[in-house]
């Protein structure tokens, strides 16, 4: 037993311990056909064991690689933990990825078995099957509508479990022997980076990394065995892994899988989790949904709401215990009239802590939710740090900062104010990429590539080192800062700033179709599609006003002088954004080169 009382055990060893120690307690709830079905820790271990034996029966060796190509569901973690119980490594693949990206990850990771959610995902693999010589079998979870594939290469997940039961009956000692050999130094997961600037890289995470991340999360966010979580962000991303597998298995807390990513709003209202993680785009969408709701309310109700938000905003970042009697009374009135209903609307009324991370976010969006009483903290981390490595505390919310280093983490500034990180949660390296590993890990320190400032002991992210722009006048600018201020408008979904070696800053802007559409309806403006709405002169005037508001918060040199409104939404299939919706700047700047030059004509 060491930090925070966590045993020196790997994740699969902890799963077995939980089955023995708290076997009857609910570990997972899976929603099917509107019903939440509970799975105990004992059943979690037993079902994972059958999955592991099934994978072994299909030919997955100890140390082998199994990939999962699926939305979040219980079969995802059963595959992951089942593979872990037998000493194999799991590789996540984004279910939104096109066939070429799926094939790249499967091929680079040397996956021997891939577990697919449905026929759509199976077809992506088969489309590029000739490029995957090491792939042995394809397992599919959803059999609905599944056609028969020739050669017996595709097998149902249920059939694999049946094979696992027979294999376990014949060789019941295999798991115990594998767990006895397992150590914290073993590789547990391979998580591929988003690939915003090139091909994705496979980050190898060890069980020591996973355990260190669970410790960091528990200490910084106050998580314990009573914590409840709704799993909805892709499990092939480290952010969801840390909250669905790492922390819950070490703490013995509960995870909930909804029916689909499309039902997340309804699932949140039903579960009302005590913890929630949203990437910036999620918080922007939630803010937009509240704005639309209040637009629909209209009149006096909307005016009173806006007045209460404005009155509560000045003390939004004060801890409730530090607020004056007048501030508490004012918030109580606002809570009774509006804020409680809005917290229920987004499903976060019982949240003890909510997080934003994985990308920069506008301080205005953060302050808005804190004003409503959502306990929102900013955290920072990366795939290479196994998730969160710095995070705010609820009693010390400094705007624009991402908190001090978490438990077991050291941070310091390197050349050009690059953030360097050291600790047990720093990854083992990139799979089959020694050059990239050597560039990232130097003298025991991870070079994050992020430029930061230190505000006392707290870290403030400035931008990616490679994204810092130098204008024609020699001024260093952070595009993320400018973009985030612009995106604090509920009418702006994406903003891509241009300015490298230019006389002034310009931008490509994508409107938020839902909120601008609602605004257009209120103004009785007719439109038929995205392009038609964008090309309306009144919409142009609306965005000009929003850009002017953003400029008022920025230094003169950072002002967006001109902008071009995109007539289509940025799309993953068009190679404009990654699977995690990160902007591929170089691709966009090439694609819209003519429009960009027009901004400087």
Secondary structure, DSSP 4 states (H G I P E B T S, - for coil): --GGG--S--HHHHHHHHHHHSTTSEEEEEEETTEEEEEEHHHHHHHHHHHHHHHHHTTPPTT-EEEEESSS-HHHHHHHHHHHHTT-EEEEE-TTS-HHHHHHHHHHTT-SEEEESSHHHHHHHHHTGGG-TT--EEEES--TTPPPPGGG-EEEHHHHHHHHHHHHHH-TTHHHHHHHH--TTSEEEEEE---SSSS--EEEEEHHHHHHHHHHHHHHHT--TT-EEEE-S-TTSHHHHIIIIIHHHHHT-EEEE-S-GGGHHHHHHHH--SEEEEEHHHHHHHHHHHHHHHHHH-HHHHHHHHHHHHHHHTTTTS-GGGS-HHHHHHHHHHIIIIIHHHHHHHT-TT-SEEEEESS---HHHHHHHHHTT--EEEEEEEGGGTEEEEE-BTTB--TT---EE-TTEEEEE-GGGEEEEEETTS--EETT-HHHHHHHEETTEEEEEEEEEEETTEEEEEEEGGG-EE-TT--EE-HHHHHHHHHTSTTEEEEEEE-TTSSSEEEEEEE-HHHHHHHHHHTT----SHHHHHT-HHHHHHHHHHHHHHHHTS-GGG-EEEEEE-SS---TTTTSB-TT--B-HHHHHHHTHHHHHHHT-
